[in-house]
């Protein structure tokens, strides 16, 4: 894949991820991981790690928009952010130790669970 093609694919992946994250207030990682694997050819672990790095600025921009619109409650956000930071640290550390197959299975289970919960 030449540099121009890879840059266009990367820009498309970013646009798609950002759009989903902004529209739904999250979930960009659910899009980013398969896009990074299937469109950009990253392996399983690299896709997950890169998705986190892609999602961080996307979440910051989306959060700013929600903050400016007053669409949050500090009494919920602060404890949730502390828990999310702790969970993010533990998850990132686990990514280094878990086999790629386990990471893939857990990711699929989370996506399926989220999809089924949305149906009901």
C-alpha positions as CSV (number, residue, x, y, z in Angstrom):
1,X,0.0,0.0,0.0
2,X,1.5,3.3,-1.0
3,X,1.8,6.3,1.3
4,X,-1.1,8.3,-0.3
5,X,-3.4,5.3,-0.2
6,X,-2.5,4.6,3.4
7,X,-3.1,8.3,4.4
8,X,-6.5,8.3,2.6
9,X,-7.5,5.1,4.4
10,X,-6.3,6.4,7.7
11,X,-8.2,9.6,7.2
12,X,-11.4,7.6,6.3
13,X,-10.9,5.4,9.4
14,X,-10.5,8.5,11.6
15,X,-13.5,10.2,10.1
16,X,-15.7,7.1,10.5
17,X,-14.5,6.6,14.1
18,X,-15.0,10.3,15.0
19,X,-18.4,10.4,13.5
20,X,-19.7,7.4,15.4
21,X,-18.1,8.6,18.6
22,X,-19.6,12.1,18.3
23,X,-23.0,10.9,17.2
24,X,-23.5,8.3,19.9
25,X,-21.3,9.9,22.7
26,X,-18.9,7.0,22.6
27,X,-18.4,3.7,20.8
28,X,-15.8,4.9,18.4
29,X,-13.5,2.1,19.6
30,X,-16.0,-0.4,18.4
31,X,-15.6,1.0,15.0
32,X,-11.9,1.8,15.1
33,X,-10.7,-1.7,16.0
34,X,-12.3,-3.5,13.0
35,X,-11.4,-0.6,10.7
36,X,-7.8,-0.7,11.8
37,X,-7.7,-4.5,11.3
38,X,-9.6,-4.8,8.1
39,X,-8.8,-1.6,6.2
40,X,-5.3,-0.7,7.5
41,X,-4.2,-4.3,8.1
42,X,-3.1,-4.0,11.8
43,X,-2.8,-7.1,13.9
44,X,-5.3,-7.6,16.8
45,X,-3.3,-6.1,19.7
46,X,-2.0,-3.2,17.6
47,X,-5.6,-2.4,16.5
48,X,-6.8,-2.2,20.1
49,X,-3.8,-0.1,21.3
50,X,-4.1,2.2,18.3
51,X,-7.8,2.6,18.7
52,X,-7.3,3.9,22.2
53,X,-4.8,6.5,21.0
54,X,-7.2,7.5,18.2
55,X,-10.2,7.7,20.5
56,X,-8.5,9.9,23.2
57,X,-8.6,13.1,21.1
58,X,-12.0,12.2,19.6
59,X,-13.4,11.8,23.1
60,X,-11.8,15.1,24.2
61,X,-13.5,17.0,21.4
62,X,-16.8,15.2,21.9
63,X,-16.7,15.9,25.6
64,X,-16.0,19.6,25.0
65,X,-19.1,19.8,22.9
66,X,-21.2,18.1,25.5
67,X,-19.7,20.3,28.3
68,X,-20.5,23.5,26.3
69,X,-24.0,22.2,25.8
70,X,-24.5,21.4,29.5
71,X,-25.2,17.8,28.7
72,X,-23.5,16.2,31.7
73,X,-23.7,15.9,35.5
74,X,-20.5,16.4,37.5
75,X,-21.8,14.2,40.3
76,X,-21.8,11.3,37.8
77,X,-18.9,12.3,35.6
78,X,-16.2,12.6,38.3
79,X,-16.5,9.2,39.9
80,X,-17.1,7.5,36.5
81,X,-14.0,9.2,35.1
82,X,-11.9,7.9,38.1
83,X,-13.2,4.4,37.6
84,X,-12.7,4.6,33.8
85,X,-9.1,5.8,34.3
86,X,-8.4,2.9,36.6
87,X,-10.0,0.4,34.3
88,X,-8.2,1.8,31.3
89,X,-4.9,1.4,33.0
90,X,-5.6,-2.2,34.0
91,X,-7.0,-3.0,30.6
92,X,-3.9,-1.5,28.8
93,X,-1.6,-3.5,31.1
94,X,-3.6,-6.7,30.4
95,X,-3.3,-6.1,26.7
96,X,0.5,-6.7,27.0
97,X,0.0,-10.1,28.6
98,X,-3.1,-11.6,27.0
99,X,-2.8,-13.6,23.8
100,X,-4.3,-12.0,20.8
101,X,-6.9,-14.7,20.5
102,X,-8.1,-14.0,24.0
103,X,-8.3,-10.2,23.3
104,X,-10.3,-11.0,20.1
105,X,-12.7,-13.3,21.9
106,X,-13.3,-10.7,24.7
107,X,-13.8,-7.9,22.2
108,X,-16.3,-10.0,20.3
109,X,-18.2,-10.9,23.5
110,X,-18.4,-7.2,24.5
111,X,-19.6,-6.2,21.1
112,X,-22.2,-9.0,21.0
113,X,-23.4,-8.2,24.6
114,X,-23.7,-4.5,23.7
115,X,-25.7,-5.4,20.5
116,X,-28.1,-7.7,22.3
117,X,-28.7,-5.2,25.1
118,X,-29.6,-2.6,22.5
119,X,-32.3,-4.8,21.1
120,X,-34.0,-5.1,24.5
